[in-house]
Amino acid sequence: MDEVKNVYGALFRSAVPAGNVVYAAGADDKSWNCRLTNQGIMCACNSESGAQLLARLGTRPNFDGLDPQLFKKNMSVKPGQIIEVCGESGCGKTEMLLHWLAQCILPDNWQGIPCNGLGIDVLFIDNDCHFSVLRLVSILESRVQVQMQQTETLDQDSYDVETFIKSCLQHLHYQRCHDNVEFLITIEALESLLGNKPNIGVVMIDSLSAFYWMDRNYYCETKLHHLTHTLQKVIEDYHLVGFVTNSLINPVRDKGESSVTPRHLSMDPISRIWQKITTKRYLMWKCASDFAICLQSQEYNQQRLCITEAGVQYQ
């Protein structure tokens, strides 16, 4: 049998050589892998995992309160989106991730103290080795102390802040990658990890370009396309939100320029590939006139911020 055409009604719409594997969707929304052989058609149904079922039927948390200053009502973060922050080294990209991370793992309320958090589990993939749990604890403690001071009728001695911070850190899942191979394996294994930890609602990656110069030949465009496709599929299938950082590789500057500006956003080859799947992209750079940092989106909505002991503070 060289060809099989129009087998089982509308299952196959064109002639398919024998031995080929065909992907088809049935009326019951199930997917099938069908192999055409000389003996007939061998079909197998692709059943979804339990985690996929929960992600599809369950509800994901509301991200409207994640960062009201940056994500306005008309630009709120929704499940299935990937937000990228890019800029030169040392401009504050990791601090932005920690800012969002603290907001995610803090609860909305703790014993009558409004923390205004989301209470979401977060997977933090650290490629740059810039993550510091002590820095995260400092940010969490600062936020709690501010809220406690604003609560007038409050006996602060009766609250165990240290125990509360430890309970918040239980919502953090940390993965350290030392090279490109570990990073690719981690992305490929995301689906299995989410099956074991279905409460994860956010995936953070710092940074996408960490291993670019260490293994430039391995970091080829084909593998990068596969990496972006795999991450995008997991984010969309499991209704997650992705936050990633990306360092600009050799951005082009005019003579006399000392910092990257928004027009350099598409100069980097890695950024061009990631631009295809990112929903929101922000460029960070240090302001030349003062110690502030500028954060600008593709819609040219610019925010000025500074980094303090308590974390990111908008100006």
N, C-alpha and C positions, 0 to 999 in steps of 0.2 A: 504494500500500500504506500504509494509515493505521496499522495495528498489526501487529506480528508476535508470536505467542505460542507458547511452548514449542518454539522452534526448536532443532534439534540436541539433542533429548532434554531434559536437565535444565540446559542452559547458562543459560537464562533462565527464571525461575520466575514471572514476571508479564508482563503486556502492556507493551510498550515502544513509544512513538511512534517513527515512522520519523525518521531523522536524528539520534537521540540516541546518545550514547556511553555504553556500559555497561562496567563493570568486572566481570570474572568470573574465577573460579579454576577451573582444570582439574584433572583427576585427577592430573596429574604435578606439581602444586604450582606451575605457571607461571601468571602473571597475563596476562590478555588484555584489550585495548581493542577493543571491537566496535562498529562503526557500522552501524546498520540503514538501508538505503537502498531505493529502489524497485527497484534492480537486484539486490538481495540483501544479504548480510551480508559486511562487510569486517572481518576480524579481523587483529590484529597482536599478536605475543607480546612482552611486556616482559621482556627478558633483563637479568639483574643484571650489574653491573660486576665487574671483576676484584677490586677492593678489597672489594666486598660479599661476593664468594665467599670470599676469604681470611678476612674477619671472621666469616663464618658457619661455615666449616669449620675455621679455625685456632683456636689457643688464645690466650687473653689472659693477661697476667701476673697473678700472685696479689697482691692488695692487702692481705693480712692484716697485713703489716709496715709499712703506710703511717704509722699513728699509733696504736700500741698503747695509749697512755694515754687517748686520746679514743675511738677505735673499738675497743671491747671485742670479744671473740670472738663474742658474740651480736649485735653491731652492726657487724660488719666491712663494709668497702666492697666492692661487687661490680660487675662491668661492667653497664652499662645504668642506673646510678643517677646522680642529680644531687643534690649536696650544696650547700646554700645557707647562707651566713653573712651575717646582716643586723645592722645597728646604725647608730648615728649616726656622723657623720664624725669621724675621728680616734680611733676606739676600737680599732683594730688589725686590721681586716679584711684589708688587703693583707699585713700581716705573717703572718697565718695562711696566706694563699696561698703566700707565699714559703717558709714552714715546710714545707708539703706539696710545693711545687715542688722544693726541695732534696732532700727524701727520694725523690722520683721519679727525678731525673736522676742521683743518686749510684748507683754500682754496689753490689752486695752485698759485694764484696771487691776490694781493689786491692793487688796484690803482697804478699799476706799480711796486709794491714791490713783488719780488718772495718769496712766503712762502713755496713752494714745498710741499704743503699738498694735501690731496685727496678730501676734501669736502664731506665726507661721514657721514651719521647719525649713531650714535653708541648707543646701549643699554648697560648700565653698571649695572650689578646685584651685589650689594655690600652685601656680607654675613659676612665679617670680620670687618666691620666698620672702615676700614683703609683709605677709600676714603676721600680726602679733596679737596673741590672745590677751596680753596685758593691756595693750592699747584699746582693744574692744571692751575689756572690763572697765577701763577708765571712762570710756564714753558712756557705758551703761550706768555706772555709778553717778556720773555728772547729771545725767538726765533724771535719774530717780531723786537725787538730792534737790534739784531745781523744783520738781513737782512737790516734794515734801515741804519745801520752804513756802511754796505758794498755798499750801493747805494750812490755814490758820489754826484751827482747833485740832491739833495733832500732837500727840506725845511721841516724838521721834525715837525715844529710847525703847519704845515697845515694839519697834520694827526691826527685824533681822535682815538688813540689806544684803549681807554677804550670802545668806541662804537663798534669798530671792534671786541674786545674780547667778548663782549656780544653777538654779532651776531654769533660768532663761538660756543658759549655755547648753542645756540639754536639747534645745531645738536646733543647735548647730551641728552639722555633719561636715567634717573637714577631711579633705583628700589632698595629699601632697604629691605632685608629679615631678620627677627629677629629669626627665628627658621626653623627647617627642613620642617615643614608643609607649611610655607609661600614660602620656596624655591621650593618645589615640585609643589605647585599651580602656582607659577610664570612660571616654565618650561612648565607646562601643558597649560598655557594660552598664551604662546608665539605666537601661530598661530593667535589667535584673536588680539593680540597686533600688529602683523605685518600687519594684515588686515587694522587696523586703521592708522598705520604709515608705509606705504610701502617703504619709503625712507631709512629705517634702513638697513644697509649693513653689520654691524659688531655687534656681541654679545660678551661682556666680562663678565666673572664671577670671582669674587674674594671673597672667595676662595671656592673650592669644599669641603674641609675638615673642614670648619669653625665650624660645629655643631657636629663633630664626637664624642667628649668627652661629650658634653652636653646631647646627646640622643643616646648613643651608641647602645642600643637595637633596636631603631627605624631605625637606619642607617644600616639595614641588607643588605646582598648581593643581595637579590632578588629585593628590592626596588631600590638599586643602579643600577642594570642592567636595570630596567625599566626607571630610570632617564637618563642614558646614551643613551638608545635607542631612547627615546623621543627627546632629544636634538639633536642627530645625524640626526634624520629624518627631523626635522625642518631646521637644517643647510643645509642639502642637497636639500630638496624640494624647499626652498626659495633662494638657491644660496648665502648663507651668509658665513661669515668667523667668526669662534669662537676662542676667546682667553680665556684661563682659567688658574688659578693658583691652586696649590695643595701643601699643607704642608705635608712633610714626617712624618708619625706617627711612632715613636720609631725606627728609622733606626739603623741597626746593624753596630757597629764600632769595629775595632780591638783595642787592648789595646794600649793606648797612643794617639789615634786619637782624635782630637778636632773638626773636621768638616766633613761634608758629602762629599764623593767623588763619581764620576760617577758609580762606581760599586755597590753603594747602591740604584740605581735607581729603581730596581724592588723588594726591600725588603718590601715596604709598600703595604698592601692589597688593599687599595683604588687605588693606582697607577697602580696596575696590572689590575684592571677592566677598568680604563680609557685608559690604553695602547691599548686596543682593538679598540678604535674608534679615537684616536688622530693620526693626520697625521705627526706632528712634535712635538718632546718632547725635552725640554731643562732643564737641571739641573743647578741650581744656588747655589753657595757656596762662602763664604768669604775666600779669600786667607790668609793663615797663615803668610806669609812673610811680607805683606804690607796691605794697606787699600783698595786694589782693590777687585773686585768681578769677579768671573769666571762664564761664561755662556757656557755650552757645550751641543751640540746636540747629538742625537743617532749616527750620522755619525762621532762623535769625532772631529767635527769642533769647536775649543775652541776660545772664545772671552773674552778679559779682558776689564772691564769697571769700571767706578767710578760714583758715584752719587753726583752731584753738585747742586748749586742753580738753574741752568738752566736745570736740569734733568739728564738723562743718557748721559754720555760721553764715547765713546769707546776709548781705548788706543791703 
